[in-house]
Amino acid sequence: MITKLLERGGDLAERAQVCVIGSGAGGAVVAAEIASAGHDVVVLEQGHYWTKADFTQREDQMLPRLFEEAGMRQTSDGSITILQGRNVGGSTVHNLCYCFRTPDPILAMWQREHALPGLTPEAMRPSFERVERMLKVKPIRESEVQAFIMRRFDIAPDGFPIGFEDMCSLQALGTAQKYTGSYERVARSIRDFVSGDKLMESREQFFATLVLSMMVRNGDAHLKNFGVLYSSPLDAVSIAPVYDVVTTTAYIKKDVPALSLAGTKKWWPRKVLDRFAIVHLSLQPSTVDDIFSRMSAAVMETRGIIPDYIADHPEFREVGKLMMAAWEEGVIGLNG
């Protein structure tokens, strides 16, 4: 039984033999083990109890719900961010569901460093098997593998890291403020940080990304989804490739753009975007027209692939239909 004190109101008195504080991977296991031994157990959790109906696919809403300090908790010296869960289930709610046994080299290291000679693979096998039975762990069949492969733009072909700074960093803003800016300010940051010989190319790419987001109804084009790249502090700076584009209105019906433009957050008409491109990005009208034409063709071409994907993945039908409708509305709305 789960009792939500904030909804209940007032104090709650419970009697139990054991009180476990925290319902994450540690607390939940301890509570289950003690309860299975026949003892009365109560578990205290400061976070809320969220169900699948509460997940909105929006970082600005889910980070405060699922994480301590909205995902910004750090070590005392500020060097490492700790994604610590704050809800019923703790970090198990947001972590992936892969389950694998502790590798033999890790067990060997723990034996050496912590004087635990009995921590061998053979000794741990019964415990591993018990957990696997309890969690119903099974191998992933080849037919179930849906790999998403991408090429990282912040890693050079030789494996050397490329410098990357997102707009929150360039504008001296924290992650929690990524939805508070404007596309005009992004344009100014591009002007201030991108190298002169890369400036117009970067402006065109940024505007194309913005147009794409409007057409596919991406309400998550926030400050952390735009950035710049540089090989070294003395090399040229250019805008980073487009990434993290989502049709958010397929999940949040009345969603709006992440940042403001002309003082508003809405799916703007063509004339507002035209003016932004000319005034704030110094783009020629012919260039603007070409960008709209290219983005429209790309979106509609990709839209044509969705029915086949739905046929192969029936569970995607409802979301797919919403995506296709949103894309068509976005393209038609910006082309008249």
Secondary structure, 3 states (H helix, E strand, C coil): CCCCHHHHCCCCCCCCCEEEECCCHHHHHHHHHHHHCCCCEEEECCCECCCHHHCCCCHHHHHHHHEHHHHCCECCCCCCECCCECECCHHHCCCCCCCCCCCHHHHHHHHHHHCCCCCCHHHHHHHHHHHHHHHCCCCCCHHHCCCCCCCCCCECCCCCECEEEEHHHHCCCCHHHCCCCEHHHHHHHHHHHCCHHHHHHHHHHHHHHHHHHHHCCCCCCCHHHCEEEECCCCCCEEECCCCCCCCHHHCCCCCCCCCEECCECCCCCHHHHHHHHHHHHCCCHHHHHHHHHHHHHHHHHHHCCHHHHHHHCHHHHHHHHHHHHHHHHHHHHHHC
